[in-house]
Structure formats: C-alpha cells, structure tokens
Amino acid sequence: MDISQLLHPSNPEEGKTISVVIPEGTDDFYGKKANELQENISLDGDKIKGKSKYVKGYAGFSSKEAEQEGNYLAIKVDDNTTTFELSDPKSKGSGTIDDGFLVVRITDKTQTITLKAKDKNTRVLTLTDLELEEESA
C-alpha cells in the first residue's frame, strides 16, 4: 500500500480512538452505583481525574474477600474495545470487556489502564491525577 493512502485524511482508520465515557451517578456496576464508587471523575486527554471512594463489602466486584474492599474506578467504553490490561508495580490484571463497561480496583496511582480494540487501536489511561480516598475508621 502506498504510504500516502495511510496518511490521507479520508482514510477511515486515521484518527480513530477508543471512546471512554465517565458514567452517571445512577449507573449500576455490579451492584454499586457509580456515585458510590467515585465522584467528580473526568477525563483530560488520557488522564483520569477526580476521586475514587474507599468501598467496603463490594461482593459484586469479586468473590474473593480480599478484592471486595478498596478504591475502584468505573468507566464505559465503546463496544469496539475488547480487552483491557491493568498494571502497576505490585500487580497486573487483564480481561475482556463484554458489556461495555469496566470496573477496576485501584491499588496505586501509578497504575495504567490499557484498552485494546479489535481493530488494534490502543489507548492508555493514567491515574496519577486520581485522588484515592483512604479507609475511614
């Protein structure tokens, strides 16, 4: 293929990105509403900002008791996105996004969320600007 075809603005693949939407407060994510998990979440380019609340007893997220407490982030993604990878210095996680939304447990603000679409597009979301609420007594 001629390289000019790849760079031509009429090429439908050019500029395509994975769409990420911040959910509304009443949206349900495995038994918790978005406003129970987070507040004032926004997306500035690929930086997620706002506050991840500290949640206890989130059995809908995982059957493992150790994963039912902590900070979580809920986002919606377009249905072209099929996989995600969550990484940080302590752990890695990955999976398939089947239902158009993703909830991840945040253990460290240095984590990134890599979204990979069927068409091979990739988007990496950073959490360094995300406030992690601490456990209250």
C-alpha positions as CSV (number, residue, x, y, z in Angstrom):
1,M,0.0,0.0,0.0
2,D,1.2,3.5,-0.9
3,I,2.0,5.5,2.3
4,S,0.1,8.5,1.0
5,Q,-3.1,6.3,1.4
6,L,-2.3,5.7,5.0
7,L,-1.9,9.4,5.7
8,H,-4.7,10.7,3.7
9,P,-7.5,12.3,5.8
10,S,-10.2,10.3,4.1
11,N,-8.7,7.1,5.4
12,P,-11.4,5.9,7.9
13,E,-8.9,4.4,10.2
14,E,-7.0,7.6,10.7
15,G,-7.6,9.4,14.0
16,K,-9.8,6.6,15.3
17,T,-9.6,6.3,19.1
18,I,-11.2,4.2,21.7
19,S,-14.1,6.1,23.3
20,V,-14.2,6.3,27.1
21,V,-17.2,7.7,28.8
22,I,-17.5,8.6,32.5
23,P,-20.7,7.1,33.9
24,E,-23.5,8.9,35.6
25,G,-24.2,8.6,39.3
26,T,-27.1,6.3,38.9
27,D,-25.5,3.8,36.6
28,D,-25.1,0.3,38.1
29,F,-21.8,-1.5,38.2
30,Y,-22.1,-5.0,39.7
31,G,-24.4,-3.9,42.4
32,K,-22.9,-0.4,43.2
33,K,-23.9,2.9,41.7
34,A,-21.2,5.0,40.0
35,N,-21.6,7.6,42.7
36,E,-20.9,5.0,45.4
37,L,-17.6,4.2,43.7
38,Q,-16.4,7.7,42.6
39,E,-17.1,11.4,42.4
40,N,-16.2,14.2,40.1
41,I,-14.4,11.9,37.7
42,S,-13.4,13.5,34.4
43,L,-11.1,12.6,31.5
44,D,-8.4,15.1,30.5
45,G,-7.0,13.6,27.4
46,D,-5.8,10.2,28.7
47,K,-5.6,11.4,32.4
48,I,-8.4,10.4,34.7
49,K,-9.1,13.0,37.4
50,G,-11.5,13.0,40.3
51,K,-11.9,10.9,43.4
52,S,-12.1,7.1,43.9
53,K,-14.0,6.4,47.1
54,Y,-13.0,3.8,49.5
55,V,-15.6,1.0,49.4
56,K,-16.1,-2.0,51.7
57,G,-18.1,-5.1,51.0
58,Y,-18.2,-4.9,47.2
59,A,-19.1,-8.6,46.7
60,G,-20.4,-7.8,43.2
61,F,-16.9,-7.0,42.0
62,S,-15.3,-10.2,43.2
63,S,-16.0,-13.4,45.1
64,K,-12.6,-13.0,46.7
65,E,-12.9,-11.3,50.0
66,A,-9.5,-9.5,49.7
67,E,-10.8,-7.8,46.5
68,Q,-14.1,-6.6,48.0
69,E,-12.5,-3.6,49.7
70,G,-10.5,-0.7,48.4
71,N,-10.7,2.0,45.7
72,Y,-12.5,1.4,42.4
73,L,-13.0,3.1,39.1
74,A,-15.9,2.6,36.7
75,I,-15.8,3.7,33.1
76,K,-17.7,2.9,30.0
77,V,-16.0,2.0,26.7
78,D,-17.2,1.7,23.2
79,D,-18.1,-1.8,22.1
80,N,-15.2,-2.0,19.7
81,T,-12.9,-2.3,22.8
82,T,-12.4,-6.0,23.7
83,T,-9.6,-6.2,26.2
84,F,-8.0,-4.3,29.0
85,E,-4.8,-4.6,31.0
86,L,-4.3,-3.0,34.4
87,S,-0.8,-2.8,35.6
88,D,1.2,-1.4,38.5
89,P,4.4,-2.3,40.3
90,K,2.6,-4.7,42.6
91,S,0.1,-6.5,40.3
92,K,-1.2,-7.0,36.8
93,G,-4.7,-7.8,35.7
94,S,-6.4,-8.2,32.3
95,G,-9.6,-9.4,30.9
96,T,-12.3,-9.0,28.2
97,I,-14.8,-6.2,28.2
98,D,-18.1,-7.8,27.2
99,D,-20.7,-5.5,28.4
100,G,-19.4,-2.0,27.5
101,F,-18.2,-1.1,31.0
102,L,-15.2,-1.7,33.1
103,V,-14.7,-1.6,36.9
104,V,-11.1,-1.8,38.2
105,R,-9.7,-1.9,41.7
106,I,-7.0,0.7,42.1
107,T,-4.1,-0.1,44.4
108,D,-1.7,2.5,43.3
109,K,-2.0,5.8,41.4
110,T,0.9,4.8,39.1
111,Q,-1.3,2.1,37.6
112,T,-2.3,2.5,34.0
113,I,-5.3,1.0,32.2
114,T,-4.5,-0.1,28.6
115,L,-7.6,-0.6,26.4
116,K,-7.1,-2.6,23.2
117,A,-9.7,-2.6,20.5
118,K,-10.5,-5.3,17.9
119,D,-9.1,-3.0,15.2
120,K,-5.7,-2.9,17.1
121,N,-6.1,0.6,18.4
122,T,-4.8,1.1,21.9
123,R,-5.4,3.7,24.5
124,V,-3.6,4.0,27.8
125,L,-5.3,5.8,30.7
126,T,-3.2,7.2,33.5
127,L,-4.4,7.6,37.1
128,T,-1.7,9.8,38.6
129,D,-4.2,12.7,38.9
130,L,-6.8,10.5,40.6
131,E,-7.4,11.1,44.3
132,L,-7.7,7.8,46.3
133,E,-9.9,8.2,49.3
134,E,-8.5,6.5,52.4
135,E,-10.3,4.0,54.6
136,S,-12.3,5.7,57.3
137,A,-12.3,4.4,60.9
